[in-house]
Amino acid sequence: MSKQFYVEPGFLVRVGGLWHDHQAALFVEEDENAEVYLANRGVAGSCLGVYSYARLDQVAPPMGLRCAPRYYDAGCLPYDGARYGT
């Protein structure tokens, strides 16, 4: 079963060789990793971490990712801009 996330503005995420920005949802399959990068004018900058499927928590995702809507009721809030001061 895949895990779904959205990318926070100001970050880029690579999953399975594909790059994702804040304009689309991303899905991580059991055999994939999510690489989270700071975005610098649309280009990947510093890598903040590489997260295996097992390490990705959909209720408390790592910096740069946010919950998919189905997890809002579980305590994950939608992006409101305050988390990163944007």
C-alpha beads as a LAMMPS data file, in Angstrom:
LAMMPS data file: protein, C-alpha beads

86 atoms
85 bonds

1 atom types
1 bond types

-500.0 500.0 xlo xhi
-500.0 500.0 ylo yhi
-500.0 500.0 zlo zhi

Masses

1 110.0

Atoms # bond

1 1 1 0.000 0.000 0.000
2 1 1 1.429 3.386 -0.941
3 1 1 1.766 6.386 1.369
4 1 1 0.553 9.748 0.072
5 1 1 2.031 13.158 0.894
6 1 1 2.124 16.706 -0.404
7 1 1 5.328 18.707 -0.709
8 1 1 5.608 21.929 1.302
9 1 1 6.395 25.103 -0.681
10 1 1 10.166 25.693 -0.753
11 1 1 11.042 22.000 -0.981
12 1 1 11.532 19.392 -3.694
13 1 1 11.183 15.645 -3.196
14 1 1 12.497 12.831 -5.381
15 1 1 10.725 9.480 -5.288
16 1 1 11.520 6.674 -7.691
17 1 1 13.598 8.961 -9.905
18 1 1 10.768 11.510 -10.305
19 1 1 10.893 15.028 -8.872
20 1 1 7.876 16.522 -7.087
21 1 1 7.193 20.126 -6.055
22 1 1 4.371 21.626 -4.003
23 1 1 1.908 21.532 -6.896
24 1 1 1.195 17.786 -6.876
25 1 1 0.678 14.855 -4.558
26 1 1 3.324 12.179 -4.339
27 1 1 3.055 8.500 -3.519
28 1 1 5.781 6.379 -1.927
29 1 1 5.628 2.630 -2.506
30 1 1 7.021 0.011 -0.122
31 1 1 10.238 -0.427 -2.120
32 1 1 10.945 3.321 -2.555
33 1 1 12.673 6.131 -0.661
34 1 1 11.720 9.807 -0.493
35 1 1 14.646 12.239 -0.794
36 1 1 13.753 15.688 0.592
37 1 1 15.655 18.765 -0.665
38 1 1 15.467 22.489 -0.065
39 1 1 14.390 24.225 -3.272
40 1 1 16.469 27.124 -4.517
41 1 1 14.534 28.916 -7.287
42 1 1 13.109 25.602 -8.477
43 1 1 16.420 23.738 -8.303
44 1 1 17.246 21.137 -5.665
45 1 1 19.631 22.438 -3.033
46 1 1 20.719 20.759 0.192
47 1 1 19.387 17.283 0.875
48 1 1 17.544 17.268 4.217
49 1 1 17.147 13.520 4.418
50 1 1 16.379 10.242 2.730
51 1 1 13.371 8.443 4.175
52 1 1 12.456 4.832 3.521
53 1 1 8.834 3.810 3.266
54 1 1 8.990 2.383 6.796
55 1 1 10.328 5.684 8.245
56 1 1 7.654 7.862 6.634
57 1 1 4.878 8.618 9.110
58 1 1 1.749 9.935 7.421
59 1 1 0.477 11.602 10.587
60 1 1 3.802 13.281 11.460
61 1 1 5.749 13.579 8.185
62 1 1 9.333 14.878 8.048
63 1 1 10.132 18.499 7.253
64 1 1 9.269 19.316 3.659
65 1 1 6.290 16.965 3.466
66 1 1 2.741 17.391 4.674
67 1 1 -0.120 14.999 5.280
68 1 1 -2.590 13.937 2.677
69 1 1 -6.149 15.096 3.465
70 1 1 -7.314 11.707 4.748
71 1 1 -4.953 12.072 7.731
72 1 1 -6.172 15.499 8.932
73 1 1 -8.568 13.832 11.362
74 1 1 -5.662 11.877 12.865
75 1 1 -3.989 15.075 14.078
76 1 1 -2.165 16.261 10.975
77 1 1 -3.097 19.791 9.959
78 1 1 -3.113 21.151 6.404
79 1 1 -0.411 23.610 5.376
80 1 1 -1.154 27.090 6.719
81 1 1 2.130 28.871 6.004
82 1 1 3.002 29.366 9.676
83 1 1 5.180 26.255 9.990
84 1 1 8.009 27.694 7.895
85 1 1 7.157 31.383 8.028
86 1 1 5.907 31.556 4.449

Bonds

1 1 1 2
2 1 2 3
3 1 3 4
4 1 4 5
5 1 5 6
6 1 6 7
7 1 7 8
8 1 8 9
9 1 9 10
10 1 10 11
11 1 11 12
12 1 12 13
13 1 13 14
14 1 14 15
15 1 15 16
16 1 16 17
17 1 17 18
18 1 18 19
19 1 19 20
20 1 20 21
21 1 21 22
22 1 22 23
23 1 23 24
24 1 24 25
25 1 25 26
26 1 26 27
27 1 27 28
28 1 28 29
29 1 29 30
30 1 30 31
31 1 31 32
32 1 32 33
33 1 33 34
34 1 34 35
35 1 35 36
36 1 36 37
37 1 37 38
38 1 38 39
39 1 39 40
40 1 40 41
41 1 41 42
42 1 42 43
43 1 43 44
44 1 44 45
45 1 45 46
46 1 46 47
47 1 47 48
48 1 48 49
49 1 49 50
50 1 50 51
51 1 51 52
52 1 52 53
53 1 53 54
54 1 54 55
55 1 55 56
56 1 56 57
57 1 57 58
58 1 58 59
59 1 59 60
60 1 60 61
61 1 61 62
62 1 62 63
63 1 63 64
64 1 64 65
65 1 65 66
66 1 66 67
67 1 67 68
68 1 68 69
69 1 69 70
70 1 70 71
71 1 71 72
72 1 72 73
73 1 73 74
74 1 74 75
75 1 75 76
76 1 76 77
77 1 77 78
78 1 78 79
79 1 79 80
80 1 80 81
81 1 81 82
82 1 82 83
83 1 83 84
84 1 84 85
85 1 85 86
